[in-house]
């Protein structure tokens, strides 16, 4: 039903047409075409000719395949280059536009009396500001106002645009054009609706009973054998992504540590790196996600330096809601975090393939420099690709083959798959070779189950998982129970950060991009989750749909949950 190259809603074209959208004297080629409006949007009418648009142009990179090849060379444990991560300059040489591209784009800018602003450290993203009337002429299109029926919000987009002959082969895409705004999901971890509860101080006894009632640092330490031993290397950095409206509160972290980590200095804190005007304002109204992420990184990865990469509302990447801005901001740094965990996701189909792939390429750059990129898989089970749930909806960036996707489990002794754990198969990316054996075995085992609901040749996700239920999070005087893969990803990040600290002590490089190692060897340090299932109901009167956890990899729990002690043994630490 699906293929990695044939997209359901978007078409990326390079075919010359005589009259693509409007009559123009110079040759144009349709570059991107959206065949249907996304669900929930209706057309209002033409955009005002005087309205100013900020458009971003992705310039063709020098060697995009080269950066991917280099990533796999440093990430494959059988490679002679394993662990020899690229420098900032080496990565930029792969992605910086060639001089011919810069000459063509600069000539086009001058011809049309435009000025540009660089948006990425390698210069492969620029922005321009133009009125709608001029944008229509520049890209042979009709920018239109569309309205979201659910929220009433209006946005200016087009269903197709073209590139002039002079830019063909030099510009990969123009944005925002055919991708429509989408909400980041989840904005916050799911909560049970309980207004608040009080927890007694934690002892190290009775951990099984404790995990039955709530998930705390002590529960996770027992479940995954996470040590209390402090990390010793100040340059071993753990990064956490945050977005506007998800502030992490210093005072609440201190209370959390006093309650659940009495062995730690309760004033242990985190640094903040602002992107797009983000500043982690302590007084701005926020939801629980930031506090969950920081309490379960600072509170688990003992004495590992934690940085909160906080993305504000002044986004330069529009529909990507700061995801690309964060990646470019971190790529501009000389020193990267060894791990970056992100508890947010987008529906894959909400983005054109061209736009999603640009963000995926940025993650390949970060991974090539040695950063382990972790993403929560999402909390909507297999997702709803249509109203009746007969087609599933994969989540991005988890479907990007250059990141590690983290699903969720529930309960304790034994763990089982969490019902909300998002997982499935990409409609944009083919299955990477590193997971071919594991995913093929799963598909053979399930036979015709859910046939036609997913792209069986697509990149499977999640890759691994961790506990996702009943996390005790302190906020505003209460401990709230939180659920979601947005709790699982920081947990995995904390475990890996402590492993990286041990690797550095042994004089060895950090883990970097995990997946080639995970599917080849690393899975042996993970507990296979074989019971439970994901589930979603896409309409009030419709049936539920989902995947079952099985022996080996599955699209609910991936390869399973990590054990710190087994990771040490496997890595000979």
Buried (B, 14 or more C-beta within 10 A) or exposed (E): EBEBEEBBBBBBBEEEEEEBBEEEEEBBBBBBBBEEBBBEBEEEEEBEEEBEBEBBBBBBBBBBEEBBEBBBBBBBEEEEEBBEBBEBEEBBBBBBBBEEBBEBBEEBBEEEEBEBEEBBBBBBBBBBBBBBBBBBBBBBBBBBBBBBEEEEEEBBBBBBBBBBEBBBEBBBBBBBBBBBBBEBBBBBBBBEEEEEEEBEEBEEEEBEEBBBEBBBBBBBBBBBBBBEEBBEBEEBBBBBBBBBBBBBBBEBBBBBBBBBBEEBEBEBBBEBBBBBEBEBEEEEEBBBBBBBBBBBBBBBBBBBBBBBBBBBEEBBBBBBBBBBBBBBBBBEEEEBBBBBBBBBBBBBBBBBBBBBBBBBBBBBBBBBBBBBBBBBBBBBBBBBBEEEBBBBBBBBBBBBBBBBBBBBBBBBEEBBBBBBBBBBBBBBBBBBEBBEEBBBBBBEEBEEEBEEBBBBBBBBBBBBBBBBBBBBBBBEEEBBBBBBBBBBBBBBBBBBBBBBBBBBEEEBBBBBBBBBBBBBEBBEBBBBBBBBBBBBBBEEEBEBBBBBBBEBBBBBBBBBBBBBEBBBEBBEE
